[in-house]
């Protein structure tokens, strides 16, 4: 049950003054998990007119427990998006660390073990306000987030996928698995779908997409963070109808537990197979992640996109995006439009 509260304490982003032109382009970034955090960490350096639209199908870990026990949207990816929008100030860094803090008891097995503080804060606001979008706005105000965070749907979603299993005798059968956590490590998925099939999209998210200058889809787990936005009927329609320009950001690692054996071009074919009406203006990729540039450009052309190559990966062994390099690439793309 919601309770009455005072006015939402909006906190202006640090260092932003002047006219509307000073605020940068209006950008909507879609995805989930670490991939969306990467794009948001870059985009918040370019604009204060930023909206994150986040997948709500997570069913593992702290999010899965809260979703099952309280019947709420899984808060984990929403928490990560809010944390990524924190400014690089003492206030922003402190609240980012608070939101990401996980409880771990010395003995183990405690009721709070592995719960993220931010997840508990978000669920608390949802219970007090009785409104998912309002709760996220209050959380963003507390953090001084540069931008807003919205769920892609107002109801928890479930990802269901078909995977081919090979028996010891060499025969193979297709089995159906359910849940984002299981699909993420299933290997090569033959097909995926969202349940409920006609789930409602978040109205605020649809409006943000309609009014955006740019829509950025990806990076992120392809089947469980990126593709779901094109599987939700109202969201797919909004992404196809928006007058905004569309940028698709590719992952740095192609052959993962979720996309075993897939090339960069295969990733684009997946989007076209599931949403043939969807088109993009630009596909941004790190050259190190594209094994066959000719085939990749051909696949990008099938969705109407120009390929932009840029070294956007961080130094080191892990395939993660560098926020400054990614921000530079986005700035060039937005400027050249």
C-alpha positions in Angstrom: 0.0 0.0 0.0 1.4 3.4 -0.9 1.9 6.2 1.5 1.8 9.9 1.2 5.2 11.6 0.8 6.5 15.1 0.2 7.6 16.5 -3.2 10.2 14.5 -5.0 13.6 16.1 -4.1 15.1 16.5 -7.6 18.8 17.1 -7.4 20.3 18.9 -10.4 23.3 17.1 -11.9 26.6 18.6 -10.9 28.2 21.2 -13.1 25.3 21.5 -15.6 24.1 25.0 -16.2 22.9 27.1 -19.1 20.4 26.5 -21.9 18.9 23.3 -23.1 21.6 23.1 -25.7 24.2 22.7 -23.0 22.5 19.6 -21.7 23.4 17.5 -24.7 21.2 15.2 -26.9 18.2 13.4 -25.5 19.3 9.8 -25.3 17.5 6.5 -24.3 19.8 3.6 -23.6 18.3 0.1 -23.4 19.8 -3.1 -22.0 20.5 -4.7 -18.7 23.3 -5.7 -16.3 26.9 -4.8 -16.9 26.4 -4.0 -20.6 23.9 -1.2 -19.8 26.1 0.0 -17.0 28.9 0.4 -19.5 26.9 2.5 -22.0 25.4 4.6 -19.2 28.8 5.3 -17.6 29.8 6.7 -21.0 26.6 8.5 -22.0 26.3 10.4 -18.6 29.6 12.2 -19.6 27.9 13.5 -22.7 24.3 14.5 -21.7 22.0 15.0 -18.7 19.0 14.2 -20.9 19.5 10.4 -20.4 17.0 7.6 -19.8 17.9 4.0 -19.1 15.3 1.4 -20.0 16.1 -1.8 -18.2 15.2 -5.5 -18.7 13.1 -7.0 -15.8 13.5 -10.7 -16.4 16.3 -11.5 -13.9 15.5 -14.5 -11.7 18.8 -15.2 -10.1 20.7 -14.2 -6.9 19.3 -11.4 -4.7 17.0 -10.2 -7.5 15.5 -13.6 -7.9 14.9 -14.0 -4.2 13.2 -10.6 -3.8 11.1 -11.2 -7.0 9.9 -14.6 -5.7 9.3 -13.6 -2.1 7.7 -10.2 -2.6 6.3 -10.4 -6.2 8.2 -7.3 -7.3 10.2 -6.5 -10.4 13.7 -7.8 -10.1 15.7 -4.8 -8.8 19.3 -5.8 -9.6 19.7 -4.5 -13.1 17.7 -1.3 -12.2 20.1 -0.8 -9.2 23.2 -1.2 -11.5 21.8 1.4 -13.9 21.2 3.9 -11.1 24.7 3.3 -9.8 26.2 3.9 -13.3 24.4 7.3 -13.4 26.1 8.5 -10.2 28.5 11.4 -10.7 32.2 11.0 -10.1 32.0 13.1 -6.9 32.2 12.2 -3.2 28.4 12.1 -3.1 28.1 10.0 -6.2 30.9 7.6 -5.4 29.6 7.1 -1.9 26.1 6.3 -2.9 27.2 4.1 -5.8 29.2 2.0 -3.3 26.2 2.0 -0.9 23.9 0.7 -3.7 26.4 -2.0 -4.8 27.2 -3.2 -1.3 26.4 -6.8 -0.6 25.8 -8.3 2.8 28.0 -11.3 3.7 27.8 -12.7 7.2 30.9 -14.3 8.8 29.0 -17.5 9.4 27.0 -17.7 6.2 23.4 -18.6 5.7 22.0 -15.3 7.2 18.8 -14.0 5.7 20.6 -10.9 4.3 23.5 -12.9 2.8 24.2 -11.8 -0.8 21.5 -9.2 -0.9 22.6 -5.9 -2.4 21.8 -2.9 -0.3 20.5 -1.1 -3.4 18.0 -3.9 -4.1 16.6 -3.6 -0.6 16.4 0.2 -0.9 14.5 0.0 -4.2 12.0 -2.6 -2.9 11.5 -0.5 0.2 10.6 2.5 -2.0 8.2 0.4 -4.1 6.4 -0.8 -1.0 6.1 2.7 0.5 5.0 4.4 -2.8 3.2 1.6 -4.5 4.6 2.6 -7.8 7.7 1.2 -9.6 8.5 4.3 -11.6 8.0 6.7 -8.7 10.2 4.5 -6.5 13.0 4.6 -9.1 12.7 8.4 -9.4 13.1 8.8 -5.6 16.1 6.5 -5.6 17.6 8.5 -8.5 17.0 11.7 -6.5 18.8 10.3 -3.5 21.8 9.3 -5.6 21.9 12.5 -7.6 21.7 10.3 -10.7 22.4 12.0 -14.0 19.3 10.8 -15.8 16.4 8.5 -15.0 16.0 4.8 -14.8 12.8 3.0 -16.0 11.8 -0.7 -16.2 11.0 -2.0 -19.7 7.8 -3.5 -18.4 5.6 -2.9 -15.3 5.4 -6.6 -14.6 8.2 -9.2 -14.0 9.1 -11.0 -17.2 10.3 -14.5 -17.8 12.7 -15.6 -20.6 12.1 -19.0 -22.0 14.4 -20.6 -24.5 14.9 -23.8 -26.6 18.3 -25.4 -26.5 19.5 -28.5 -28.4 20.9 -31.3 -26.2 23.1 -34.1 -27.5 22.7 -37.5 -26.0 25.6 -40.0 -25.4 24.4 -42.0 -28.5 24.8 -38.9 -30.7 21.1 -38.2 -31.1 19.8 -34.7 -30.2 16.6 -33.3 -28.8 15.3 -29.8 -28.2 14.5 -29.0 -24.6 12.9 -25.9 -23.2 14.5 -24.0 -20.3 13.0 -21.2 -18.4 14.5 -18.2 -16.6 17.2 -15.7 -17.4 19.8 -17.3 -15.2 19.5 -20.7 -17.0 19.3 -19.2 -20.5 22.4 -17.1 -19.8 24.6 -20.3 -19.5 22.7 -22.6 -21.8 25.1 -22.4 -24.7 23.6 -21.9 -28.2 19.9 -21.0 -27.9 17.8 -21.9 -30.9 14.9 -19.7 -29.9 13.8 -17.4 -27.1 10.6 -15.7 -26.0 9.2 -13.5 -23.3 6.4 -14.5 -20.9 3.8 -13.3 -20.6 3.7 -12.8 -24.3 1.5 -9.6 -24.2 3.1 -8.1 -21.2 2.6 -4.3 -21.0 5.6 -2.0 -21.7 6.3 0.8 -19.2 4.4 3.9 -20.6 7.1 6.3 -19.5 9.7 4.2 -21.3 7.6 4.3 -24.5 7.3 8.1 -24.2 11.0 8.5 -23.7 11.8 6.5 -26.8 9.3 8.6 -28.9 10.9 11.9 -27.7 14.6 10.8 -28.0 17.2 12.2 -30.3 19.2 8.9 -30.1 18.3 5.4 -29.0 21.3 3.2 -27.9 20.7 -0.6 -27.8 23.4 -2.7 -26.2 26.0 -3.8 -25.3 24.9 -6.6 -23.1 24.0 -10.3 -23.0 22.5 -10.7 -26.4 19.6 -13.0 -25.7 18.8 -12.0 -22.2 19.6 -8.2 -22.1 19.5 -6.8 -25.6 17.0 -9.0 -27.5 14.2 -8.8 -24.9 13.5 -5.2 -25.8 12.6 -6.3 -29.3 10.5 -9.3 -28.0 8.1 -7.1 -26.0 5.5 -6.1 -28.6 4.9 -2.5 -27.5 8.6 -1.8 -27.0 9.5 -3.2 -30.4 6.9 -1.1 -32.0 8.2 2.0 -30.2 11.7 1.3 -31.3 10.6 0.9 -34.9 8.4 4.0 -35.0 10.6 6.5 -33.1 12.0 9.4 -35.2 15.2 9.1 -33.1 18.4 7.8 -34.7 19.3 4.3 -33.5 22.8 3.1 -32.5 23.5 -0.6 -31.8 26.5 -1.2 -29.6 28.2 -4.6 -30.1 29.8 -6.7 -27.3 33.5 -7.1 -27.0 33.3 -10.9 -26.5 31.2 -12.8 -29.1 31.6 -16.4 -28.2 30.1 -16.5 -24.7 28.1 -19.1 -22.7 25.0 -17.6 -24.1 26.2 -17.1 -27.7 28.4 -20.1 -28.2 30.0 -20.2 -31.6 28.4 -17.0 -32.8 30.2 -14.3 -34.8 29.6 -10.6 -34.7 27.5 -10.9 -37.9 25.5 -13.7 -36.4 24.5 -11.4 -33.6 23.0 -9.0 -36.1 21.2 -11.8 -37.9 19.5 -12.8 -34.6 18.1 -9.3 -34.3 16.8 -9.3 -37.8 15.3 -12.8 -37.4 13.3 -11.7 -34.4 12.4 -8.2 -35.4 12.7 -7.9 -39.2 11.0 -4.5 -39.1 13.7 -3.0 -36.8 16.4 -0.9 -38.4 19.5 0.9 -37.0 21.5 3.9 -38.3 24.8 3.0 -36.8 26.4 -0.2 -35.5 29.4 0.5 -33.2 32.0 -2.3 -32.8 35.5 -2.7 -31.6 37.6 -4.0 -34.5 39.1 -6.7 -32.2 35.6 -8.3 -31.8 34.9 -8.5 -35.6 36.4 -11.6 -37.2 35.0 -11.1 -40.7 34.6 -7.4 -41.4 33.1 -7.9 -44.9 30.4 -10.3 -43.6 29.7 -8.0 -40.6 29.2 -5.0 -42.9 26.9 -7.0 -45.0 24.8 -8.0 -42.0 24.7 -4.4 -40.8 23.5 -3.3 -44.2 20.6 -5.7 -43.9 19.3 -3.6 -40.9 20.1 -0.4 -42.7 23.1 0.5 -40.6 26.5 2.0 -41.2 29.4 0.3 -39.3 31.6 2.5 -37.1 34.7 0.8 -35.8 36.4 2.2 -32.7 38.7 0.8 -30.0 36.2 1.0 -27.1 37.6 -1.8 -24.9 39.4 -1.2 -21.7 43.1 -2.2 -21.4 43.6 -5.5 -19.7 42.5 -9.1 -20.2 38.8 -8.8 -19.4 36.4 -7.8 -22.3 34.9 -4.7 -20.7 34.1 -1.3 -22.3 36.2 1.7 -21.3 33.8 4.6 -20.4 36.0 7.3 -21.8 36.7 5.5 -25.0 33.0 4.6 -25.4 32.0 8.2 -24.7 34.4 9.5 -27.3 32.9 7.0 -29.9 29.3 8.1 -29.0 30.2 11.7 -29.2 31.7 11.3 -32.7 28.5 9.3 -33.8 26.1 11.9 -32.3 28.1 14.8 -33.8 28.3 13.3 -37.2 24.5 12.8 -37.4 
